[in-house]
Amino acid sequence: MLRALTSALRLPSPRRPLQARGCAANAAAANREIQVCALPGPDQGITEILMNRPSARNALGNVFVSELLEALAQLREDRQVRVLIFRSGVKGVFCAGADLKEREQMSEAEVGVCVQRLRGLMNEIAAFPAPTIAAMDGFALGGGLELALACDLRVAASSAVMGLIETTRGLLPGAGGTQRLPRCLGVALAKELIFTGRRLSGAQAQALGLVNHAVAQNEEGNAAYHRARALAQEILPQAPTAVRLGKVAIDRGTEVDIASGMAIEGICYAQNIPTRDRLEGMAAFREKRPPRFVGE
């Protein structure tokens, strides 16, 4: 059993990185609803997914979801990605949730397939090997909040509005909300928020522990993005393999009893022992200098 668990928890071997995805290159793909930007210079290692569907307030339509899945599939194999930020290119909106106009045209069978696809998307975000941060500078409703819940960390403008509002539309959360919200806030509070369809401000969400940080919005409408980027910059200098294995240990460990969780932690720790970065960390400590981690 432990051998199977060890195999399941092993990080993938480093692969050849993707071709450069600089921000300038994204200008040529400005018509895409999902754009990927790898930051240059001192922020190298931070990659952004820009959601840009202004006509539908970043609603989770078919093209939007397809492009997001495509971006995640490519980025998850790129070991140069140390932190992934989800942000919006539409002022005042993070993600408005499901595209109900598209869904109106679907049969019942098609609706089921669509929701299952959304659930798969959120699972792909949650399973992304590097830390993920949602920069919530505006509305994050229904599936939009489910997307943020699938991220490791959440930063919101204090004026942002978020909630699992599906019950106000005759629905219930179907892309992970009924599972991730109680794991984030506890069962009783999650039930209250889902049963009532209540909307929260960013400041209220921080008080409940739904977001890590809430910041006052600026004139440009991107204060949460700037705070998310600062948070990413804190993660960036740390040993990438250790960070990724720490994420695995937390995510897998919280799904099981503590004894099994300790075994998972031990497996992850053992994978980190032979890394160059662990030796570099010890050498830097001994030589009283900052470590230079390379992700190996």
C-alpha positions, -999 to +999 in steps of 0.1 A: +000+000+000+028+024+009+046+016-024+014+026-043+010+057-023+046+067-028+042+063-066+010+084-065+027+112-046+059+113-067+064+146-085+068+144-123+103+146-136+114+180-150+105+184-186+116+207-213+100+241-206+074+256-229+085+282-254+087+317-239+053+331-232+063+367-226+037+394-220+044+410-254+036+377-271+002+378-256-007+410-275-010+389-306-035+366-289-056+395-275-087+380-290-084+349-268-105+347-237-076+332-217-042+347-221-010+334-204+018+358-194+052+347-179+066+376-160+102+387-168+132+399-148+131+396-110+095+382-113+106+353-135+089+322-123+056+340-118+031+332-145-003+348-149-035+335-164-055+365-176-093+359-179-105+383-206-141+379-217-156+413-211-188+407-231-199+381-206-181+393-174-157+363-176-186+338-175-175+302-178-186+296-213-175+267-236-147+285-253-135+301-220-133+267-203-116+251-233-089+277-234-084+276-197-080+238-197-056+241-226-035+267-207-034+245-175-024+214-195+006+232-209+017+250-178+015+220-155+044+205-174+065+237-172+088+235-142+098+272-147+063+281-133+068+286-096+036+305-089+005+308-110-018+339-105-054+339-118-065+375-126-091+393-146-087+417-175-123+429-170-125+458-145-149+451-116-152+414-123-131+383-114-155+357-128-193+360-130-198+322-128-216+298-152-227+312-186-264+309-180-272+322-215-253+293-231-269+269-206-304+280-215-299+266-250-288+231-237-308+200-232-308+184-197-282+159-208-260+186-222-263+206-189-250+175-170-220+172-193-213+209-190-213+209-152-191+178-151-166+196-174-166+226-150-160+202-121-131+188-140-117+223-146-118+231-109-101+198-101-073+206-126-068+240-109-067+224-075-042+197-087-019+222-103+016+213-090+028+249-082+011+273-058-019+291-073-033+325-062-067+340-071-066+378-074-102+388-069-107+424-079-144+423-085-174+400-086-167+363-080-201+346-080-211+309-082-186+292-104-164+323-101-160+317-064-156+279-070-127+288-093-111+309-065-118+281-040-098+257-062-068+279-058-044+276-029-045+312-019-071+340-024-066+378-023-096+401-026-103+438-029-122+448+002-150+459-021-151+427-042-184+407-040-184+369-037-207+341-029-221+307-039-255+322-050-267+291-070-297+286-047-311+320-057-312+307-093-329+274-085-295+256-086-269+243-062-231+246-065-219+219-089-183+226-096-168+218-062-185+245-040-203+221-017-170+203-010-143+231-010-163+257+010-168+235+041-132+224+039-122+261+039-147+275+065-162+245+083-195+227+077-219+249+096-208+282+081-206+267+046-241+254+049-253+289+060-237+306+031-249+281+005-285+278+019-289+316+019-270+323-013-254+352+007-230+376-009-199+387+010-176+417+005-139+410+004-135+424+039-162+401+052-146+372+034-113+379+051-129+380+085-144+345+079-111+331+066-125+327+030-097+349+016-061+352+029-059+390+024-083+419+017-070+452+004-086+486-003-094+489-040-074+515-060-085+537-089-072+513-115-093+485-100-064+460-096-054+463-059-060+426-053-037+417-082-009+438-068-013+422-034-014+387-051+018+395-070+035+406-038+025+373-022+039+355-052+071+374-048+074+360-012+070+324-025+093+329-055+127+327-036+118+295-018+129+260-029+105+251-057+105+213-051+100+217-014+071+241-020+055+217-044+059+187-021+046+207+008+015+214-013+011+177-020+015+168+017-011+193+028-036+186+001-034+148+004-029+148+041-061+168+049-082+142+031-072+113+054-068+106+092-037+121+108-017+089+110-021+085+072-013+122+068+019+117+087+028+089+064+021+111+034+043+138+049+071+113+054+069+101+017+071+137+005+100+145+028+119+115+016+115+127-020+130+160-011+161+146+006+182+138-025+175+172-042+202+197-051+181+224-035+182+207+000+220+206-002+221+242-014+200+252+015+223+235+040+254+250+023+239+285+023+231+282+060+266+271+067+282+298+046+258+325+058+246+336+024+212+336+006+204+302-010+202+299-048+175+273-055+172+259-090+142+235-086+162+203-088 
